[in-house]
Amino acid sequence: MKLVCILLITFVALGCGCGSMHNYNTMTGPPVQMSQIVPNSVSAGTAGFMLTVNGSGFSGNSVVFWNSATLGTRFISGNQLIAVVPQSEVAMATNA
């Protein structure tokens, strides 16, 4: 059984005074930190899934990135986000 390993999820809080889409250095507010992702791996070829990101400093504008693509992200609280990982992203065994 091949696994897709989820090694690193990058997320940023957008809409906090950013001057451009890629200028994240001008953000204000508490630092964003990730402490856990669930699940931390899935089998290649499975259906899409919901990825839970636990941490701190999240806002309603926080976004989860999968490699360089943004995922549909739902703000749950300042400590939790849920992101939708589509089936196309886990079709082949790889690291993300």
CNS distance restraints for C-alpha pairs under 8 A (distance, minus, plus):
assign (resid   1 and name CA) (resid  43 and name CA) 7.04 0.50 0.50
assign (resid   1 and name CA) (resid  44 and name CA) 7.98 0.50 0.50
assign (resid   2 and name CA) (resid  43 and name CA) 5.89 0.50 0.50
assign (resid   2 and name CA) (resid  44 and name CA) 5.70 0.50 0.50
assign (resid   2 and name CA) (resid  93 and name CA) 6.12 0.50 0.50
assign (resid   3 and name CA) (resid  41 and name CA) 6.70 0.50 0.50
assign (resid   3 and name CA) (resid  42 and name CA) 5.68 0.50 0.50
assign (resid   3 and name CA) (resid  43 and name CA) 4.22 0.50 0.50
assign (resid   3 and name CA) (resid  44 and name CA) 5.17 0.50 0.50
assign (resid   3 and name CA) (resid  93 and name CA) 5.78 0.50 0.50
assign (resid   3 and name CA) (resid  94 and name CA) 7.68 0.50 0.50
assign (resid   4 and name CA) (resid  41 and name CA) 5.72 0.50 0.50
assign (resid   4 and name CA) (resid  42 and name CA) 5.28 0.50 0.50
assign (resid   4 and name CA) (resid  43 and name CA) 5.57 0.50 0.50
assign (resid   4 and name CA) (resid  44 and name CA) 5.28 0.50 0.50
assign (resid   4 and name CA) (resid  90 and name CA) 6.52 0.50 0.50
assign (resid   4 and name CA) (resid  92 and name CA) 7.39 0.50 0.50
assign (resid   4 and name CA) (resid  93 and name CA) 4.81 0.50 0.50
assign (resid   4 and name CA) (resid  94 and name CA) 5.20 0.50 0.50
assign (resid   4 and name CA) (resid  95 and name CA) 6.02 0.50 0.50
assign (resid   4 and name CA) (resid  96 and name CA) 7.81 0.50 0.50
assign (resid   5 and name CA) (resid  40 and name CA) 6.87 0.50 0.50
assign (resid   5 and name CA) (resid  41 and name CA) 4.69 0.50 0.50
assign (resid   5 and name CA) (resid  42 and name CA) 6.75 0.50 0.50
assign (resid   5 and name CA) (resid  93 and name CA) 7.79 0.50 0.50
assign (resid   5 and name CA) (resid  94 and name CA) 6.48 0.50 0.50
assign (resid   5 and name CA) (resid  95 and name CA) 4.94 0.50 0.50
assign (resid   5 and name CA) (resid  96 and name CA) 6.64 0.50 0.50
assign (resid   6 and name CA) (resid  40 and name CA) 5.51 0.50 0.50
assign (resid   6 and name CA) (resid  41 and name CA) 5.35 0.50 0.50
assign (resid   6 and name CA) (resid  42 and name CA) 7.93 0.50 0.50
assign (resid   6 and name CA) (resid  95 and name CA) 5.72 0.50 0.50
assign (resid   6 and name CA) (resid  96 and name CA) 5.02 0.50 0.50
assign (resid   7 and name CA) (resid  40 and name CA) 7.53 0.50 0.50
assign (resid   7 and name CA) (resid  95 and name CA) 6.33 0.50 0.50
assign (resid   7 and name CA) (resid  96 and name CA) 5.85 0.50 0.50
assign (resid   8 and name CA) (resid  96 and name CA) 6.31 0.50 0.50
assign (resid   9 and name CA) (resid  64 and name CA) 6.89 0.50 0.50
assign (resid   9 and name CA) (resid  65 and name CA) 6.18 0.50 0.50
assign (resid   9 and name CA) (resid  66 and name CA) 6.17 0.50 0.50
assign (resid   9 and name CA) (resid  67 and name CA) 7.43 0.50 0.50
assign (resid   9 and name CA) (resid  96 and name CA) 7.41 0.50 0.50
assign (resid  10 and name CA) (resid  64 and name CA) 6.14 0.50 0.50
assign (resid  10 and name CA) (resid  65 and name CA) 5.34 0.50 0.50
assign (resid  10 and name CA) (resid  66 and name CA) 7.23 0.50 0.50
assign (resid  10 and name CA) (resid  67 and name CA) 7.86 0.50 0.50
assign (resid  11 and name CA) (resid  62 and name CA) 6.81 0.50 0.50
assign (resid  11 and name CA) (resid  63 and name CA) 5.40 0.50 0.50
assign (resid  11 and name CA) (resid  64 and name CA) 4.45 0.50 0.50
assign (resid  11 and name CA) (resid  65 and name CA) 5.67 0.50 0.50
assign (resid  12 and name CA) (resid  24 and name CA) 7.68 0.50 0.50
assign (resid  12 and name CA) (resid  32 and name CA) 7.19 0.50 0.50
assign (resid  12 and name CA) (resid  62 and name CA) 5.56 0.50 0.50
assign (resid  12 and name CA) (resid  63 and name CA) 5.70 0.50 0.50
assign (resid  12 and name CA) (resid  64 and name CA) 7.06 0.50 0.50
assign (resid  13 and name CA) (resid  27 and name CA) 7.70 0.50 0.50
assign (resid  13 and name CA) (resid  32 and name CA) 7.50 0.50 0.50
assign (resid  13 and name CA) (resid  58 and name CA) 6.68 0.50 0.50
assign (resid  13 and name CA) (resid  59 and name CA) 6.39 0.50 0.50
assign (resid  13 and name CA) (resid  61 and name CA) 5.49 0.50 0.50
assign (resid  13 and name CA) (resid  62 and name CA) 3.99 0.50 0.50
assign (resid  13 and name CA) (resid  63 and name CA) 6.33 0.50 0.50
assign (resid  14 and name CA) (resid  18 and name CA) 6.99 0.50 0.50
assign (resid  14 and name CA) (resid  24 and name CA) 7.59 0.50 0.50
assign (resid  14 and name CA) (resid  27 and name CA) 7.73 0.50 0.50
assign (resid  14 and name CA) (resid  61 and name CA) 5.22 0.50 0.50
assign (resid  14 and name CA) (resid  62 and name CA) 5.81 0.50 0.50
assign (resid  14 and name CA) (resid  63 and name CA) 7.15 0.50 0.50
assign (resid  15 and name CA) (resid  61 and name CA) 6.12 0.50 0.50
assign (resid  16 and name CA) (resid  26 and name CA) 7.93 0.50 0.50
assign (resid  16 and name CA) (resid  27 and name CA) 5.30 0.50 0.50
assign (resid  16 and name CA) (resid  28 and name CA) 6.12 0.50 0.50
assign (resid  16 and name CA) (resid  29 and name CA) 7.88 0.50 0.50
assign (resid  17 and name CA) (resid  26 and name CA) 6.59 0.50 0.50
assign (resid  17 and name CA) (resid  27 and name CA) 5.92 0.50 0.50
assign (resid  17 and name CA) (resid  28 and name CA) 7.28 0.50 0.50
assign (resid  18 and name CA) (resid  23 and name CA) 6.00 0.50 0.50
assign (resid  18 and name CA) (resid  24 and name CA) 6.12 0.50 0.50
assign (resid  18 and name CA) (resid  25 and name CA) 7.65 0.50 0.50
assign (resid  18 and name CA) (resid  26 and name CA) 5.56 0.50 0.50
assign (resid  18 and name CA) (resid  27 and name CA) 5.93 0.50 0.50
assign (resid  19 and name CA) (resid  23 and name CA) 6.18 0.50 0.50
assign (resid  19 and name CA) (resid  26 and name CA) 7.37 0.50 0.50
assign (resid  29 and name CA) (resid  57 and name CA) 7.92 0.50 0.50
assign (resid  30 and name CA) (resid  57 and name CA) 5.48 0.50 0.50
assign (resid  31 and name CA) (resid  56 and name CA) 7.83 0.50 0.50
assign (resid  31 and name CA) (resid  57 and name CA) 5.74 0.50 0.50
assign (resid  32 and name CA) (resid  55 and name CA) 7.57 0.50 0.50
assign (resid  32 and name CA) (resid  56 and name CA) 5.80 0.50 0.50
assign (resid  32 and name CA) (resid  57 and name CA) 4.44 0.50 0.50
assign (resid  32 and name CA) (resid  58 and name CA) 6.09 0.50 0.50
assign (resid  33 and name CA) (resid  55 and name CA) 5.36 0.50 0.50
assign (resid  33 and name CA) (resid  56 and name CA) 5.30 0.50 0.50
assign (resid  33 and name CA) (resid  57 and name CA) 6.48 0.50 0.50
assign (resid  34 and name CA) (resid  53 and name CA) 6.93 0.50 0.50
assign (resid  34 and name CA) (resid  54 and name CA) 5.96 0.50 0.50
assign (resid  34 and name CA) (resid  55 and name CA) 4.18 0.50 0.50
assign (resid  34 and name CA) (resid  56 and name CA) 6.61 0.50 0.50
assign (resid  35 and name CA) (resid  53 and name CA) 7.78 0.50 0.50
assign (resid  35 and name CA) (resid  54 and name CA) 5.70 0.50 0.50
assign (resid  35 and name CA) (resid  55 and name CA) 4.72 0.50 0.50
assign (resid  35 and name CA) (resid  56 and name CA) 7.96 0.50 0.50
assign (resid  36 and name CA) (resid  53 and name CA) 5.98 0.50 0.50
assign (resid  36 and name CA) (resid  54 and name CA) 5.07 0.50 0.50
assign (resid  36 and name CA) (resid  55 and name CA) 6.66 0.50 0.50
assign (resid  37 and name CA) (resid  51 and name CA) 6.86 0.50 0.50
assign (resid  37 and name CA) (resid  52 and name CA) 5.58 0.50 0.50
assign (resid  37 and name CA) (resid  53 and name CA) 4.63 0.50 0.50
assign (resid  37 and name CA) (resid  54 and name CA) 6.20 0.50 0.50
assign (resid  38 and name CA) (resid  51 and name CA) 5.80 0.50 0.50
assign (resid  38 and name CA) (resid  52 and name CA) 5.06 0.50 0.50
assign (resid  38 and name CA) (resid  53 and name CA) 6.63 0.50 0.50
assign (resid  39 and name CA) (resid  51 and name CA) 6.40 0.50 0.50
assign (resid  39 and name CA) (resid  52 and name CA) 7.24 0.50 0.50
assign (resid  42 and name CA) (resid  46 and name CA) 7.50 0.50 0.50
assign (resid  42 and name CA) (resid  90 and name CA) 7.82 0.50 0.50
assign (resid  43 and name CA) (resid  90 and name CA) 7.67 0.50 0.50
assign (resid  43 and name CA) (resid  93 and name CA) 7.76 0.50 0.50
assign (resid  44 and name CA) (resid  90 and name CA) 5.34 0.50 0.50
assign (resid  44 and name CA) (resid  91 and name CA) 5.44 0.50 0.50
assign (resid  44 and name CA) (resid  92 and name CA) 5.33 0.50 0.50
assign (resid  44 and name CA) (resid  93 and name CA) 5.08 0.50 0.50
assign (resid  45 and name CA) (resid  87 and name CA) 7.43 0.50 0.50
assign (resid  45 and name CA) (resid  90 and name CA) 5.84 0.50 0.50
assign (resid  45 and name CA) (resid  91 and name CA) 4.20 0.50 0.50
assign (resid  45 and name CA) (resid  92 and name CA) 6.18 0.50 0.50
assign (resid  45 and name CA) (resid  93 and name CA) 7.91 0.50 0.50
assign (resid  46 and name CA) (resid  87 and name CA) 6.72 0.50 0.50
assign (resid  46 and name CA) (resid  90 and name CA) 6.69 0.50 0.50
assign (resid  46 and name CA) (resid  91 and name CA) 6.84 0.50 0.50
assign (resid  47 and name CA) (resid  86 and name CA) 7.42 0.50 0.50
assign (resid  47 and name CA) (resid  87 and name CA) 4.89 0.50 0.50
assign (resid  47 and name CA) (resid  90 and name CA) 7.69 0.50 0.50
assign (resid  48 and name CA) (resid  84 and name CA) 7.33 0.50 0.50
assign (resid  48 and name CA) (resid  85 and name CA) 5.40 0.50 0.50
assign (resid  48 and name CA) (resid  86 and name CA) 4.30 0.50 0.50
assign (resid  48 and name CA) (resid  87 and name CA) 3.85 0.50 0.50
assign (resid  48 and name CA) (resid  88 and name CA) 7.48 0.50 0.50
assign (resid  48 and name CA) (resid  89 and name CA) 7.74 0.50 0.50
assign (resid  48 and name CA) (resid  90 and name CA) 7.16 0.50 0.50
assign (resid  49 and name CA) (resid  84 and name CA) 6.03 0.50 0.50
assign (resid  49 and name CA) (resid  85 and name CA) 5.35 0.50 0.50
assign (resid  49 and name CA) (resid  86 and name CA) 6.67 0.50 0.50
assign (resid  49 and name CA) (resid  87 and name CA) 7.46 0.50 0.50
assign (resid  50 and name CA) (resid  82 and name CA) 6.44 0.50 0.50
assign (resid  50 and name CA) (resid  83 and name CA) 5.67 0.50 0.50
assign (resid  50 and name CA) (resid  84 and name CA) 4.78 0.50 0.50
assign (resid  50 and name CA) (resid  85 and name CA) 6.13 0.50 0.50
assign (resid  51 and name CA) (resid  82 and name CA) 5.58 0.50 0.50
assign (resid  51 and name CA) (resid  83 and name CA) 5.04 0.50 0.50
assign (resid  51 and name CA) (resid  84 and name CA) 6.21 0.50 0.50
assign (resid  51 and name CA) (resid  85 and name CA) 6.74 0.50 0.50
assign (resid  52 and name CA) (resid  80 and name CA) 7.03 0.50 0.50
assign (resid  52 and name CA) (resid  81 and name CA) 5.87 0.50 0.50
assign (resid  52 and name CA) (resid  82 and name CA) 4.59 0.50 0.50
assign (resid  52 and name CA) (resid  83 and name CA) 6.47 0.50 0.50
assign (resid  53 and name CA) (resid  80 and name CA) 5.63 0.50 0.50
assign (resid  53 and name CA) (resid  81 and name CA) 5.11 0.50 0.50
assign (resid  53 and name CA) (resid  82 and name CA) 6.19 0.50 0.50
assign (resid  53 and name CA) (resid  83 and name CA) 7.77 0.50 0.50
assign (resid  54 and name CA) (resid  79 and name CA) 5.66 0.50 0.50
assign (resid  54 and name CA) (resid  80 and name CA) 4.61 0.50 0.50
assign (resid  54 and name CA) (resid  81 and name CA) 6.64 0.50 0.50
assign (resid  55 and name CA) (resid  78 and name CA) 7.88 0.50 0.50
assign (resid  55 and name CA) (resid  79 and name CA) 4.92 0.50 0.50
assign (resid  55 and name CA) (resid  80 and name CA) 6.23 0.50 0.50
assign (resid  56 and name CA) (resid  78 and name CA) 5.74 0.50 0.50
assign (resid  56 and name CA) (resid  79 and name CA) 4.46 0.50 0.50
assign (resid  56 and name CA) (resid  80 and name CA) 7.36 0.50 0.50
assign (resid  57 and name CA) (resid  78 and name CA) 5.44 0.50 0.50
assign (resid  57 and name CA) (resid  79 and name CA) 6.61 0.50 0.50
assign (resid  58 and name CA) (resid  62 and name CA) 5.84 0.50 0.50
assign (resid  58 and name CA) (resid  75 and name CA) 7.68 0.50 0.50
assign (resid  58 and name CA) (resid  77 and name CA) 7.01 0.50 0.50
assign (resid  58 and name CA) (resid  78 and name CA) 4.43 0.50 0.50
assign (resid  58 and name CA) (resid  79 and name CA) 6.13 0.50 0.50
assign (resid  58 and name CA) (resid  80 and name CA) 7.06 0.50 0.50
assign (resid  58 and name CA) (resid  81 and name CA) 7.55 0.50 0.50
assign (resid  59 and name CA) (resid  75 and name CA) 6.85 0.50 0.50
assign (resid  59 and name CA) (resid  77 and name CA) 7.34 0.50 0.50
assign (resid  59 and name CA) (resid  78 and name CA) 5.80 0.50 0.50
assign (resid  60 and name CA) (resid  74 and name CA) 7.93 0.50 0.50
assign (resid  60 and name CA) (resid  75 and name CA) 5.37 0.50 0.50
assign (resid  61 and name CA) (resid  75 and name CA) 7.72 0.50 0.50
assign (resid  62 and name CA) (resid  73 and name CA) 7.57 0.50 0.50
assign (resid  62 and name CA) (resid  75 and name CA) 7.13 0.50 0.50
assign (resid  62 and name CA) (resid  81 and name CA) 7.99 0.50 0.50
assign (resid  63 and name CA) (resid  70 and name CA) 6.71 0.50 0.50
assign (resid  63 and name CA) (resid  71 and name CA) 7.10 0.50 0.50
assign (resid  63 and name CA) (resid  72 and name CA) 7.71 0.50 0.50
assign (resid  63 and name CA) (resid  73 and name CA) 5.75 0.50 0.50
assign (resid  64 and name CA) (resid  70 and name CA) 5.90 0.50 0.50
assign (resid  64 and name CA) (resid  71 and name CA) 5.67 0.50 0.50
assign (resid  64 and name CA) (resid  72 and name CA) 7.63 0.50 0.50
assign (resid  64 and name CA) (resid  73 and name CA) 6.18 0.50 0.50
assign (resid  64 and name CA) (resid  83 and name CA) 6.54 0.50 0.50
assign (resid  65 and name CA) (resid  69 and name CA) 5.39 0.50 0.50
assign (resid  65 and name CA) (resid  70 and name CA) 4.34 0.50 0.50
assign (resid  65 and name CA) (resid  71 and name CA) 5.74 0.50 0.50
assign (resid  66 and name CA) (resid  70 and name CA) 6.16 0.50 0.50
assign (resid  66 and name CA) (resid  71 and name CA) 6.53 0.50 0.50
assign (resid  66 and name CA) (resid  85 and name CA) 7.98 0.50 0.50
assign (resid  66 and name CA) (resid  96 and name CA) 6.42 0.50 0.50
assign (resid  67 and name CA) (resid  96 and name CA) 5.70 0.50 0.50
assign (resid  71 and name CA) (resid  83 and name CA) 5.98 0.50 0.50
assign (resid  71 and name CA) (resid  84 and name CA) 6.09 0.50 0.50
assign (resid  71 and name CA) (resid  85 and name CA) 6.62 0.50 0.50
assign (resid  72 and name CA) (resid  83 and name CA) 5.54 0.50 0.50
assign (resid  72 and name CA) (resid  84 and name CA) 5.46 0.50 0.50
assign (resid  72 and name CA) (resid  85 and name CA) 7.87 0.50 0.50
assign (resid  73 and name CA) (resid  81 and name CA) 6.75 0.50 0.50
assign (resid  73 and name CA) (resid  82 and name CA) 5.70 0.50 0.50
assign (resid  73 and name CA) (resid  83 and name CA) 4.32 0.50 0.50
assign (resid  73 and name CA) (resid  84 and name CA) 6.62 0.50 0.50
assign (resid  74 and name CA) (resid  81 and name CA) 5.75 0.50 0.50
assign (resid  74 and name CA) (resid  82 and name CA) 5.11 0.50 0.50
assign (resid  74 and name CA) (resid  83 and name CA) 6.20 0.50 0.50
assign (resid  75 and name CA) (resid  80 and name CA) 6.79 0.50 0.50
assign (resid  75 and name CA) (resid  81 and name CA) 4.88 0.50 0.50
assign (resid  75 and name CA) (resid  82 and name CA) 6.63 0.50 0.50
assign (resid  76 and name CA) (resid  80 and name CA) 5.38 0.50 0.50
assign (resid  76 and name CA) (resid  81 and name CA) 5.37 0.50 0.50
assign (resid  76 and name CA) (resid  82 and name CA) 7.02 0.50 0.50
assign (resid  77 and name CA) (resid  81 and name CA) 6.92 0.50 0.50
assign (resid  85 and name CA) (resid  89 and name CA) 6.69 0.50 0.50
assign (resid  86 and name CA) (resid  90 and name CA) 7.35 0.50 0.50
assign (resid  87 and name CA) (resid  91 and name CA) 6.16 0.50 0.50
assign (resid  90 and name CA) (resid  94 and name CA) 7.78 0.50 0.50
